[in-house]
């Protein structure tokens, strides 16, 4: 019996055309969260990255992430490593730029310069 056996969907977001679905998963038995992503191979964008964003337990501030990486040709789904639910808040996202980009918000400040992304495909669950 693994953690997937009692897994529950905390929240799910789906693209309007149903080409990409992101689920923030939780296992009561394992007290862990992870992200699952699935896509329609015919209608989804060519580049699909899944990311589980988390906050650090010590201060709740800076975001960290774990990623599925780029879903390769012919790969319809993937998931991230599990994170301890008791020590973090999390949200699950997808985008078509790169694993470290968070599509919500789409404004980034790097070295005091606006490094905003162009309009991208992507969605996130709420922070839970």
N, C-alpha and C positions, 0 to 999 in steps of 0.2 A: 504494500500500500504506500504509494507516494503522495506527495503534496497535491498532485493534480486530481487525485481521487475525490477529495472533498472541496475542490476549488469552486469559488463563487465569483461571478462577475460583479465587481464593485461599480464599474461604469463602463459604458461602451459608446464610442462615437463612430459614425459611418458617413463616408462621403455621400453627397446627394445622389450621385450616379451608382452608388453601392460598389464602387471599384476597390475601395480600401476600407477595412474595418479594424479598429483598434480597441482592445479590451484591457482594462486594468483589473487584474485577477488577484484574489486573496484566498489563502488556505487557512481556515481556522485551526486545523491540527498543527500546521507548521508555523503559524503566526508570521507568514511571509507574503509579500506582494511581488508581482512580476507583470510584465506586459506581453500580451499576445497580439500578433498582427496577422491579418490574412488579406489577400488581394485576389481580384479577378485577373487572371493572366491575359485576357483579351482586352480589357478596358482600362486597367490601371496604368499610371504613368510608367515610363521605362525605368525610372529610378525611384525606389521606395526604400526608405530607411525607417526603422522603428527605434524609439528611444524611451526608456524609463527614466524620468527626471526625479531626483530625490533631494531632500534637504538634509543637512547634517543635524544629528541629534543634539550636539553640544550647544549650538546657537540658533538652529533653525533657519539660518540665513542663506549661505552660498549654495547654489545648486550643483549637484553632481549628476552624472548620468551613466547608464549602462545601455548598450545598444545591441540590436540584432545585426547591425552593419547593413550593407546594401544587400537586399534580397536579389540573388542571382537569377539569371534567366531560367524560367521554368520552376522557380520556387514560389509556391503560393502562400506560404506562411512561415512564421518563426516566433521565437519568444526570447526574452531577456533572462538573465540570472535572477534569482529570487533575492529580495532585500528584506531585512528584518522589519516587520510592521511596527514593532514597539518603539523603534528608534528613528523613525523617519516619517515624513509625509511624502506623497508621491503623485505623479501624474504620468500618463502614457500618451505619446505623440507619434505622429508620422510626418515626414516631409520628403521632398524630392531634391534637396540640396546636399546635405551631408549629415552624418550621424550627430554631430555636436550642435546642430542648429535647432532652436526651439521656435516653432512657427507661431507661437503665442507668448510673448509679443514678437513682432517682427522688427522692432527697433533695437539696435545694439550699439552700445558705446564702448569703443576699444581705444585705450590710450587717449582718452578725452576727445576722440574723433567719432563722428557718426559713421558707423560701419553697418548701416541697415541693409537688410537683404532686399533683393528685388521681390516682387510678388511671387509667392511660391504656393504650391499645393501643400496642404498640411492641416491637421486637426489635432487637438489635445482633449483629453478628459479634463475634468476639474481637478484641482489639488484635493486629495483626500488623505 
